[in-house]
């Protein structure tokens, strides 16, 4: 077997190993527990109604990716280890995961049908099934079907000349069972209908047909109601919508590929037809039709999901976008700016005076865009270097880089082509950058470049009037993405510290030349030293505790799965170090176990914004070391990605990171969950005399513009 890159896949034995050791929690179950916490937001009456529906959609989207990537990976590895049959350890892990997934999906649709849709209807927003529509509405739907839908449909009756069609990943389809004979006198009984992707999945009825509010129909409901029209002369016995989820990892033979971009462009086409890993059907689907589909796709029965509603709940976000009632949404929020950036003065002159710390989305990402745009038009700037992991299809920052290249700057951009589900956008940007004259490289084969770095090199006069090169840098915990910077919490540092910025330049030189990086005094760089430095800092706190002095670690991240780091934390806990961890998603560490982790507390914050910042704090004998990073404490981040952790050196900015990025989250009693030693998460609530306190709301009021009268303490 050729060695191939499987993006972001941790060790194939990790799940079984972690699950078998009682000191560690199962990765997949912990990841699914995160989705339960997200789903709990949909049940929270303090959350605006449309946002509650959005949380249900987010759970569906998360589960899609969970099957496309994680379950697909476990299935593939299980087959390899078992010589074609599932190995016992991984089979057991898959079965536990399957049970949990079914419970989550059942609860998700129960919330939709029993709570969200009735409350939407009470607010004059109606999602109408065929039986709910009156005669006028049915007539309009019939006309819409005939004019807009039927011409695009291609029903396929299955026979030897019409085999089962190729079904795209996560596409909407229908299976139909018929009685009688076809036009040629044959008893073909099964047909497949594929819903074209150009059709909207949620259709709003004209307001004149909805005098008491807004009415919507799902595309699946409309097709269901008119399936008989597609098979004239045949008796329809049964039908069901269905959707197949496929393995969506891209495979590239890195030992043989000559051009990574060309190889990926070819692989992107095959992503739609990867190995099938999940089948979703309507709850009313007869068992024999469901079994027929399972056999066609080679899917085990425990990965069949019969749902009471649309097979793709994510598409209900289209309905959210068409509703204008502001009272059913989170209130508008305007991010703030640091005071010394509000006047729009020369950003390089300001950075010479003082570094700038930005806390997104509470503070605007615009200064980062302005940093690059100013460099593009500044005659003294000679070079710009940039890493790109995710940036979306539309990006002012990327356009600024193109302008810089067109204006003759030396522009070098490291574009990560293997950023999952952003590959196509990144390929397009790479092409645009190259056509503008920029130098584009794709990082290091076999490693994802996940570090968030931007560097501007400017020629300035020194004290004697001679020209010298001066570095300005931006280092961040999150992506240069215009959408996620408004929805994810992250920190970014704009700095003119020459020692720090010089090391940023060394990282760029390392990634382009592929030479061994120089020894660095400030940056912790993966895959070389990041894990070692983290463990060294943990051991240092343990040594301080053994000497009888106060020792403390506080860390915030998206996931904690690396076994070596977890072992170091256990050892530090045994030595008396007080450890507080804020982990948004999967956590394999088991806290609060006597003799193992009684000094470790783990919490998770689920709120309006996705918690995304990575912060490492070590008390270190009152040195209060603070690092911001692009890396979670996962094996993939520490050894299979290029990551950077950077220190916050300015004391006032260090205090800000602690006071904004850690302390509020440790105080949160409305959006916080605590992890028990049994592996279960429990929602935190204010004590009897305690006021409700939400970290995100506190930061929105402190750093941005939010009307406190329209928002609860959440």
N, C-alpha and C positions, 0 to 999 in steps of 0.2 A: 504493500500500500504506500502510495506517495505521501510524504508529509505535506499536510495542507493547513492553512491558517483557518482556524475556526474562531471568528471574532469574539472576544470577551468571554471565552469559555474557560472557567477555572479548571483545575485538575479534575479529570474525569472520575477520580476516586473520592473527591472531596466530600460529596454529599453523603455517600455511604459511610465514609470514615467519621464525619462529624456526627451523623445520626447514630452511629453505633457507640460513641463515647458519651457517657452520661454527663460529662463536664461541658459538653457543647450542645447547642440547640440545632435542630435540623434547618438547613438553609432554605429549602423550598417551603417548609411550613412557616418559617419566620417571614419569608417574603409574602406568603398568602395572608399572614396575620396583619401585615401592613395594609393589605387591601380590605380587610375587615375594619381596620381603623378608619380608612377612607370612607367605607360604606356607612360607618356610624355617623358621619357628617350628614348623610342623606336622611337620617332619622332624627336629627337634632332640630327641634322646633325653633331654636334661636337663629338658624341659618335661613336666609331667604329662599323661597320655594324653588325658583328656577335654578338657584345654585345647588340645591339639594338634588335636583334632577341631573345637574352637571356632574356632581360627585358620582352618581350611578354610572354615568357615561364614562367617567374616568376609570372606574373599576373595570368596566368592560374593555376599555382600551388596554389597561394594565394586564388583564387576563389574556387578551389576544397576544401581547408580546411575551407573556409568560409561556404560553404554549408554543409560539413560533420559535422561541429561542431556548428557554430552559428545559421544557418538557421534551422538545425535539432533540436537544443535546443528550438528555438522559436516555431517551429511547435509542439513539444512535450508539451511545457508549455501551448500553446494556446489551445490544445486539452483538457488538464487537467482542465484549468480554465473554459473552455466553456462547460464542461461536454460532450465532444465528438465533439463539433462544435467550430470553432475558435472564441475566444472572440473578440469583436469589436475593442478594442484598439490594440491588437497584430495583428489582421487581417489587420488593417490600416497600421501598421508599416511594415508588411510583403509585402503589396502591394507597398508601397513606395520603399522598398528595391528591389523588383522584377523589377520595372521600371528602377531603376538605374543599376542593374545587366545586364539587356538586353542592355541598352545603352553602357555599358562598353564592353560587348562581341561583339556587332556590330562594335564598333570602333576598337577593337582589331583585328578582322579579316580584316577590311578595311585597316588597317596599314600593315598587313601581305601581303595582295594580291596586294595592290596598290603601296606600297612603298618598303617593305623589299625584297620580292621575285624578283621584277624587278631589284632592285639594286644588289642583289646577282647574278642574271643572267648577268648583265652588268660586274660583276667581275668573270664571267666564272664559276659560281656555280649554277647548275640548279636542281630544284625540279620538276621532270617531271610527269605530269599526263598522262593517257593513250593516249590522243589525241596529246600530245607533243612528244611521242616517235616515232622514225623512225623504219623502218622494222627490222633492225639488233637489235635494242634495244628491240623491242617487242618480237623478237625471243628469246633473252636471258632471258627476263622476263618470257616468257612462260615456258622455260626450268626450270628456278628457281622455278616457281610455281609448276610444276609437281614433281620436285625432293625434294624440301625443305619445301613446304607449304602444298600441297594437302594431303600428307600422314598423316599430323597431324590434319587435320580438321575433324569434325564430324557434318555434316549438320543434323539437326533434323526437319523432317516434322511433323507439329503439327496435332495430332489426339487424340482421347481418350486414346490410348495406349502410346502416346508420348506427354505428357503435356508440357506446356511452361517450359523450363529448368531454373534452378537456375542460376542467372547472378551475377557474382562477382562484388564487388564495383569497379568502375572506369575501368572495363575491356572493351576491344574492341569487339564488336559484330556486326552482320549483320542480318537484317530482309529482307526476299525475298518473293515476291508475284508471284505466277505462275498460268498459265492457263493450261488446259488439265487435264489428269488423271494420277495418279501415277502407279507404276508397278502392283498394285493390282486392278486397275480399279476404284479407288476412287478419288473424286475431292478434295483432300487436297490442299489448296491454299497458305498456309503460312509455311515458314520454317525459322529456326533460325540457324545461324552459329556463334560459339564462336571462336575468334582468340586465339590460345594458347599463354600464356604469355612467353613461352620460345623463341618465334620468335621475332626477332628485328623489331621495328616499322619503322625504316628507313634503307633502303638497298642501298648501293653504287654500281653503275654499274661499270664493269671493265673499267680501264682507256682507253683501246683500243677502247671502244665504246663511249668515251667522249674526242675526240681529242682536243676540245677547252677548256677543264677544267675538272670539276668534276660534275658528274650527279648522282642524287639520286631519288629513288622512295619510296613512302610510302607503307607500308604493306597493308593498306586499299585500296590504288589505285590498287595494284596487284590483290587482292582478288576480287575487283569490276570488273576488266577486265575479270576475268575468272569464274565468278559465274555460267555462263551457263554451264561450263564444269562439275560442281558439280551436275547438275540436267539434265542429258541426257534425251532427249525426251520430255522435258517440255518447254513451252514458258515462258520466264521471262518477267513479266509485269512491275515490279518495284522492287527496292531494295534500301537499305540505311544502312550505318553504324550507330551504336548507342552506347551510353554509359550511364550508370546509376550511379549516385552518391548516396551513402547511409550514414545514420547516423553512424559515426565512433567512437562515445564515448564508452568507456568501462564501463559497469555497474557492480559494486560489492556490494553485501549486506554486509556492514561492521559490522552489528550487529550479523550476523550469520557465516560469513566466518571464518574458523579456520586457513587457511594457504593462505595468500594473493598471494604468488607466484603461487601456484597451481591454485587458482581461476582465476588469470589473464591469465595463460597459456590456460585455457579452454575458457576464454572470447575472446582471440585473434583470435580463429578460427571463432567465430560468428561475428566478426567485418565485415567480407566480405559480410555478408548478413543482415545488419541492415535495418531499414526502408528506403525506397527509397525517396529521397528528390529533385532530379533533373534528367531530361532526356535531353540528347543532341543527335541530329540527324543531318544528312546532310541537307543542305538547299533544296536539290532536293527531299527530302522525301515526298511522297504524304500525304496529310492531314489525310486520313483514316488510313494509316499505323501508323502515329504518334499517332493518337487517340487510335489505338489498343494497342500500347505500353503504353501509359498513363494509360489506363484501367488496363492493366496487372500489372503495378507497383503501382497503386493507387496514381498517381501524378496529381496535379492540372495543368490545361493548362498553367497558368502563370509561371510555372517552366519548361516549354518546351523551349529549345534553339536550333533553326535550324541554323547551322553555315556553312559558306562558306569555308570549309577546313577540316582538320582533327578534329575529335571530341575531341581529346586530344592534344592540342597544346604543352603541356609540352614535348611530345616525340620528338619535333623538336630539343631539346637540343642534341639528339643523332647525328644529322647532324652537329651541331656546333663542337662536339668533334672530328669529322672525317675530319675537314678542317684545314690545316696546315698553311694557309696564315697569318703570324703574323701581317700584316698591317691592318687586319680586326678585330683585338683584342686589348684590352687594352695592353699597353706595359708591359714587364716583370717588376716586382717589387720585390726587396729583402729587407725584414725587417731588421732593424738595431738592435744593442745591446747597452745597456748602456756601456760607456767606461770602467768602472771598472769591467765589466763582460767579456770583450772580451778576456782577457788573460787566461780564463779557470781555475782560481785559486779556492781554496776551497770555496764553496759558503757559508758555515756556518761562516768561518772566515771573509768573506766579509760582511755578514749580521751583525756580531758583531760590525763592524765599522760603517755601514750605511745601512738604509733601501733602498730597490730597488723598484722603481715604473716602471711598464711596461705598455706601451700604445700600445695595439694591434689594427690592424695588422701591424701598422707602426714599431713596435718593436716586435721582435720574441717572441713566446711563449716557445721557447726551454728552457730558464732558469727555467721555472716552472717544466718542465719535468725533468730537471737536478736536481732540488731541491729534487724531490721525488726519483729519481734514486740514487743520492748521499746518501740519507738517507738509501736506501735499502742496500748499500754496506759499510756504515760507521759502524764500530764496536762499536762506542760510542752511536749510536742511539738505543733506546730501544723500541720506539713505533711510529707508524704513524697512523693518523686519517684523514679520507677523506670523503667529500660528493661528490656524483655523481648524476647529473641530466641528462645531455646528454653527451655521450662520443663516440658514434659511434661503429662500429663493429671492427675497428682496432685502437688501442690506445697504444702508448709507455708508457704513464703514468700508464695505468691499468696493463700493463705487468710488470712495475717496482714494483707496489704494490704486484703482485703475487710473484715476486722474493723476495721481502722483507719478505713476509710471509714464503716462503720456506727456507729463511735463519734464521728463528727463531725470527724475529721481531714481536712485538705485533701489528698486523695490524687490524684496525677496519674501515670498510667502510659502510657509510650510502648510500645505493643505492635506488634512487627513482624509484619504479617500475611503477608508474602511469605517467611518463613523456610521454605525448601523442606522438604516432608514434615512440617512442624509447623504448617501453616496452619490445619488444623481445630482443633487443641488451642488455638492462640492466639485463634482466633475465639470459641471457647467461653469462654475466660478473659475476653476483652474484654466479652462479654455479661454474665458474672457480676459483673465489676467495675462496669460501668455500672449494673446493677440495685442494687448496694450503695451507689451514690452517688459513685463515683470518676469523675474526669475521664479519659477514655481518648482518646488520639490515636494515629494510625498512622504517625507519622514523616513523612518527606518523600517525596512521590510521585516515583518514579524512582530513589530511593536506599534501600537497606536500612539500617535503623538497627541496626548490629552492635555498637556500643559497649556496654560492660558497666558500668552506673552506677547507684548508689543514693544518694539524698540525704535526710537527715533535718534538718529545721529546728526548732530548739528555742528556746523563750523562757527565758532565764536571767537571773539578777540579776548586774549588773556590780559593780565594786568599790564604787560609791557606793550600791548597793542598788536601782538602777533596772533595769527589764527591758530586755534586748537580745536580738536574734535571733542564734543561734549555729548554725553549719553542722557537720554530721557526714556523712562520705561513705564509700562503699565503691566502689572502682574495681577491675576485674578483667580477667583475660585470657580467662576462660571463662564459660560460660553459667550462669544461675541455675536449674540443672536438678538435681533430687535424685538422679538416676541417674548422669549423666555426672560429677558432682563426686566420685563414688566410683571412677570408672574412667579419668578424664582427668587429666593433670598440668596444673595451672594455678596462678597466683598471684593473690591478692586482697589489697588494702590497705584497712584500716579506718583512717580518719584524722580528726583534728579540726583539722588544719592549715587555718586560715581562708583563706589565700590560695589553696590548692589547691582546697578545697571551694567557695569562691566561684566559681572558674572552672567547676567542675562544674555549679553552678547556672546559669551563663551558657550552658552547652551545652544544658541543658533549656529555657531561655528561647528560645534560637535555634531549637530543634526545634519548639516549640509556636507561636511567633509568626512563624516563617519569615523573621525579619529577619537581617541580616548579623551574624555573631558579632563580639563585641568582640575587640580584640587581646589575646592571651593570653600570659602570661609562662611558664607551666608546661606546659599541655596542648598537644599536637600534634593538631590536629583535621583529619580527612579529611571531605570531599574538598577542603578548602581548602589546608592547609599541610603535611599530614603527609609527602607525598613530598618536598616542598622541604626540610623540616627533616631528613629522613633523608639526603638527598643533601648538604645543607650540612654535616652532621656527618661524613659520609664525606670530603668535600673538606677539612674541617678537619684530619682525621687525615693526609690526603695532604700538606697544607701543613706539618704538623709533621714528617713524614718527610723532606720535601725540605730541611728545615733541619738534617737530620742527627740528629734526636732520635727516641727510640723511639716508635713509633705502632702501635696495635693496635685491631682491631675484632673483637668476638665477638657473633654474633647467632644466636638460636634462633627457629625459626618452623615453620609447617606446610608452607609452599610459598614458593618464590622464582622468580618469573616476570616481574617488571616489568623491561622492557628498560632503562629509564633508570637504575634503581638498579643493575642488573647492569653497565652501562657505567661508572658511577661507581666500582663495586668494582674493575673491571678497571683503571681509571686509577689508583686508589689502590694496587693491587698493583704496578703498574709503578713507582710512586714509592717503593716499599719498605714499605708498610704490611703488617703481618702480620695476615691475616684468617682467622678460623676460623668456619665456619658449621655450625650444627646444623639440618639441614632434614629433617623427618620424611618428607615426601612428594615432590611434583614439584619438580624443580630444573632450570631452564634454563641456569644458569651452568655453564660448563665449567672446572673447576679444573686447576691444575698445568700449564698450557700455557706453555712458555717465551716470554717477551716479551709475554704477555697476562695470565696469571693464576698465575704460578709461586709467588706468595706467598699463594695462597688454598687452603685445605683445607676440604673439605665432608664431613661425616659425618651419619649418620642412626641414630637409636636406635629399635629395635623391641623391646618388652618386654611385661611383664604389663599395664602401663597404656599408654593411648594418649597419646603426647607431644603436648601441645596449647598449652603456654605460649609466649608471644612475648616475647622479651627482647632488647633492643638495648644493647650495651655499647660505649662509646668511651673509650679511655684518656685522651685529651684532656689531655696534660701532667700526668698524675697526678691529675686531677680525678675520674677514674673515673665518668663519666656513665653512669647506668643508667636505662633506660626499660622499663617494662612496657606491653604494648599488647594491644588486641583484634585488631590487623591483621597479616596476613601481608604480605610484600613482593610483592604481586600487583596488577595494574592494577585489578582489580575492587575490592579493598580500599581502594586509595589514591584512586580516583576515582568509584566507583559505590556506595560505602557511607559511612555515617556511622561513623567509627572514632575512637578516642581512644588516644593513647600518653601515658603519664603518668610523671613522674620519681619515683624513689625518693630522697627528700631526706635522711632519717635515715641517718647513716653506718653505724650498726650493722645496720639493715635492708638497706642497700645491700650490705654485706658478705655478709649472708645470701643475697641473690639471687645473688651471684657464687658463693658457696661451695656453694649448693644447686642453683641452676638452670643453672649453666654448668660449673664446674670438674669435678664428678663425671662429666658427660657427655663432657667432653674426655678423661677418664681411662678411660672404660669400654672394656674389652677383651673383653667377652662378648656384649653386645647391640648393639655398634656396627658400622656398615658405613661404608666409605670410598668416595667417588666418584672414579674415575680420569678422566684427561683424555680417555680413549676413550669416556666415557659409561657405563661399566660399574661396577657396585657390587661391592665385595669385602668379605667378612666379616672383621672384625678378630679376632685370636686373641692370647692372652697369649704373650709371648716365653718362651724356655726357662726363664729364672730369674724370670719375672714371675708374680705371683699373680693369679688371676682376680679381676676387679673389675667389678661391675655397678652402675651408677648408681642404678637404681631400688631394688635390694636395699639398697644403702648407706643410701638415704634412708628406707626402711621401718624399718630398724633404728635409725636416728638419731632419727627424728621420730615413729614410731608404735610399735605393739606387734606384733612378728613373731617367732615362734620360730625362731632360726637353725638349729635341729637338723633342721627339716623342709624346708629350702629350699636349693638349690644357690646358687652364687655368681652365678647369673643373676638 
